[in-house]
Amino acid sequence: MDQSKRAALEVAGFRVTTVADFLGLSEEENDLVELRVALSQEIRRLREAQKLSQKEVAERMKTSQPRVANIEAAAPGVSVDLMLRELHALGGRVARLEFAEVHPDYPGANVAKTAPPKSAGKRASAKISK
C-alpha cells in the first residue's frame, strides 16, 4: 500500500496493521499462513502457465475440481500435504528448506540429542520451483 493511501485511511480513522496482528496470530501460525499462501499462489501460477483447467488438474490428481479450487485458494480445510500433491502433479517441487537454529531455552528443545541444522541461524523459508 502506498503511503498516501495509508495516510488517507489513517486520517479517516482506520488502523493499518498486519494480518497477523489483526488476527492475533503467533509467529508459528503466521509462518504457516504465509507458507500456505505461497504454495497456493505457485500452484495456480503453474496450472495457468500450462494452460490447464482446474478440472484437468483434478483428473490428474483423481480428485474434484472444487477441491482444486480450494487448494488454490489456500482454504483452511486443505492440508499442506494435499497442496504439495497438486504442486507435484503440475511438475513443481520444493527445492530448498531452511530452518532456524532452535534456542536451548525453547520448550521441548532437546539440546543434548539434537545437532543444529546445517543452515543454523537462518530463518525458515521454502523455495518453490518448477
N, C-alpha and C positions, 0 to 999 in steps of 0.2 A: 504494500500500500504506500502510495507516495505521501510525502509529508503534508502537502496542502489538504489532501483528503482526510488524513488523520487529524490534523488541526481542526478542520471544519466539524468533524464528528465529535471531537472533544468539546468544542465550543457549544455544540448542540446538546451536551450533557451525556454523551455516550462515553463509556470507558473502553479503551482499546487494550486488549490483552491477548495472551496466547490461548490456544485451545486447552493446553494442559492446565493453565491457571483457571480458566473458566470452568472446566470440568473437575478440577481438584485432583488431577492425575499425579501419581507418584512418578518418579523418573523411569522406573521399570515399565509402568503402564504406558507412559508416553513413548518410550522406545518401541514397545510392541505396536502401538498405533502407527508410528512412523514406518516400521517395517512392513506392516500390512498395507499401508497406503502405497509405499514404494513398489511392493510386489504387484498390487492390483494395477498400478499405472503401467508398469513394464509389461505385464501380461496383455493388457489392452493394446499397448503400442505394438507388440509383436504380432498379435492377431490382425490388427489393421494393416500392418506392413505386409503381411502375407495375403491380404485381401480375402480373409476368411470371415464367414459369419459366425455368430455365437452358436448357431445350430450346428454348423460344420465342426466346430471345435468340440461341442458336446458329443457329437457322434464319435469323434476320435477318442474322447475320454470315457465313452459309454456312460454318459450322464445326460441330464436335461439342459435345454437352453436356459431356463430360468436360473438353474444353479450356476451356469457360466456367467450370467448377468450378475448374480450375487457375488461371485468371485471377483469380477472386475469392479464391483462397487465396494469391495472390502467390507461386505456386510458382516455384522457381529457374529452371526451363526456359522460363518465359514471358517474352517480351520486353516492354519498356515500350511498344514500338510496338503490339503486339497488345493490351495493356491499353488504350491510347488508342483503338484501333479499337472496342473494346466500349464505352468511355465515350461515344464519338460515336454509336454505334448506339443508345444509350439516350437520346440528346439532350443529353448533358453536354458540357462543353467546358472547356479550361484558360483561365481568364480573365486570369491575370497571372503572369509570371515575373520574379523579381528576381535579379540577380547581384551577388555581392560584387566589389569592385574587386580586380584582380589586383595582387599585390605585385610590384614590379620585380625582386626577387631570386628570384622563383619560377622554377624550371627551365622553360624553354620559353616564358616570357613575352617577347613581342616588344614592348617598350615603345615603340620608335621607330615602329612601324607600327600600333599599336592604340590607340584612344582609349578612355578609361574609359566604361563604360556609363552611361546617364542616371541610374540609381539607384545610383551608386557609393557604396560604404561600407555598403550594406545586405547582410545575409546572404541567401543564395539561398533562395528559397521558391517555392512554387506554390500558387495558389488555384484550387481546382476548384469549378466551379459548374454548375448545371443551366440 
